[in-house]
Amino acid sequence: MLVTSKARAAKIGKHAIYTIKEMQMIPLFNNTTSDGRDDENRYIKMFKEVNIEKGFYFSYTYDLTRSLQENMMRKIRNVQKKGD
């Protein structure tokens, strides 16, 4: 999956948070044999049914998988290490 368009949805401090506006599925390999093609087509269909363009957020500079508290504590610890 390739994100072809994004929009800034929010900002946390200096970090921009984005949402996906458009994406495109691009095949990596051109499989010429029919082995596994039915399975692949079934998985592609299932993946396309999940609308990742709604409610998916990402950031290039901020770890959204951690809480704000964890991110702030990590930043404080890094500053303290540099001061030692």
N, C-alpha and C positions, 0 to 999 in steps of 0.2 A: 504494500500500500504506500502510495506517495501522496503526501499532503501538497495540494496544488494551490490552496488559498487558505489563509488564516486571518483572524481578526483579534485585536487586543480586547480582552474581556474585563481585565482588572489589573491592578497594580498592588504589589505588596512591597512596601518600601521602595527600593530602586528596581525591583524585579517586575518585569512585565509577564502577565499571565495571558495565554492565548487560548482560543477555541478554534476548532476546525470548521472552515466554511465549505471547502470542497476537497475531495481526494479522488485518486484514480488508482485502479488496480493494474499493475504492470507485470506481465509474466517475466520471470528471470530466465527460464529455460523453455526451449521449444521442444517438447517431448513428442517424438514422432511415432512412438509405439503406443499401442492401446492398453498395455499393462498398467493397471492402477488408474486409468483415466476415469472410470466410473467413480472410484473413491475420491479422486481429486475434484471432480465436478460436484460431488455431493458436499464436500467440505467448502468449496468456493460458494455454493448456494447458501450454506449455513452462515458463512462469514458475511455475505452480503445482506443477510436478514438482520444482522446486528447494525443498528444505525449509530455508528461511532461519532457522527457529526453532531449529535445531540448530547450535551452533558459531558463531553470529554474536554479536559483542560490540560495544558502543558506549559512548561516554562523552560527556557534555555539555561537560566541561571539560578532557579529556585527549586529545591527538592519538594515537590507537592506530595510525595509519599510520606513525609514526616509532618508532625504537627508544628505549628508556629513556635511553641515553647521549645521543642527539640532543636529546631533550626536556630533559634536565638541562643540557646545554651551552647551549641556547637560553635557559633560565632564568638561567644564570650571566651570559651576555652581556647580557641585558636589565637585570640588576642593575648590572653594570659601566657600562652606558650611562647609567643614572640617576645614578650617582655622579660622572660627569664634569661 
